[in-house]
């Protein structure tokens, strides 16, 4: 370190992206079998994580679903990474302004407000609005960076007790 340089102790935030949408096409077969038209997505490009799942709700509910799914994943599956700060990028202005201003739509749902407070106890959460073409939730998984040769992947496959492959029915989505 050179003389006069200040030591940067602020942790670099992990960039995360969330998005939600309603599929515009009527898919009679899927709807008849209980699949919803809503989708929630989150991505953590630095870790090569891309998550997509069906869910029901309006766009704001779906966006909060993606947000809380992302935070839960960071706290549970990436807990060994000691992540303290996340920057959540969203293309939904209503969601971003609701979070930035602790808006009435957040306070109208006490369980949402309570859950956000719980996550804020452990994580510093920054929220930013990004244009849809910069939102990395819709990129192909192959466009994410590979893990460098000298690093190991933070996620490991589960071992033990599962020696045979199992076929399971499709999940029809998650409850928000």
Residue pairs with C-beta under 8 A, 6 or more apart in sequence:
1 7
11 84
11 85
12 85
13 85
13 86
13 87
13 124
13 126
14 44
14 46
14 47
14 74
14 83
14 85
14 86
14 87
15 44
15 45
15 46
15 87
15 89
16 42
16 43
16 44
16 70
16 74
16 86
16 87
16 88
16 89
17 41
17 42
17 43
17 44
17 45
17 88
17 89
17 90
17 130
17 135
17 136
17 137
18 40
18 41
18 42
18 43
18 63
18 66
18 67
18 70
18 88
18 89
18 90
18 137
19 40
19 41
19 42
19 63
19 66
19 90
19 91
19 92
19 135
19 137
19 138
20 38
20 39
20 40
20 41
20 55
20 59
20 62
20 63
20 65
20 66
20 92
21 38
21 39
21 59
21 62
22 37
22 38
22 39
22 59
22 62
23 37
23 38
23 39
27 35
27 37
31 37
33 172
34 172
35 54
35 170
35 172
35 173
36 54
36 55
36 56
36 172
36 173
37 54
37 56
38 54
38 55
38 56
38 57
38 62
38 173
39 52
39 53
39 54
39 55
39 62
40 52
40 53
40 54
40 55
40 62
40 63
40 65
40 66
40 69
40 174
41 50
41 51
41 52
41 53
41 66
41 137
41 138
42 49
42 50
42 51
42 66
42 67
42 69
42 70
42 73
42 137
43 49
43 50
43 51
43 136
43 137
43 139
43 144
44 70
44 73
44 74
44 78
45 136
45 144
45 145
46 145
47 78
47 81
47 154
47 155
48 141
48 144
48 145
48 146
48 147
48 153
49 73
50 137
50 139
50 141
50 144
51 69
51 70
51 73
52 137
53 69
53 171
53 173
53 174
54 172
54 173
54 174
55 62
55 65
55 173
55 174
55 175
55 176
56 173
56 175
56 176
57 65
57 176
59 92
59 94
60 92
60 94
60 95
60 98
60 105
61 176
62 176
63 90
63 92
63 94
63 95
64 95
64 112
64 176
65 174
65 176
67 88
67 90
67 95
68 115
68 119
69 174
70 86
70 88
71 86
71 119
71 123
71 125
74 83
74 86
74 123
75 119
75 122
75 123
77 155
78 154
78 155
80 154
81 154
83 123
84 123
84 124
85 123
85 124
85 125
85 126
86 123
86 124
86 125
86 126
87 126
87 127
87 128
88 125
88 126
88 127
88 128
89 128
89 129
89 130
89 134
89 135
89 136
90 96
90 127
90 128
90 129
90 130
90 135
91 129
91 130
91 131
91 132
91 135
93 129
94 105
96 127
96 128
96 129
97 103
98 105
98 106
99 106
99 116
99 127
100 127
106 112
106 113
106 116
107 113
116 125
119 125
147 153
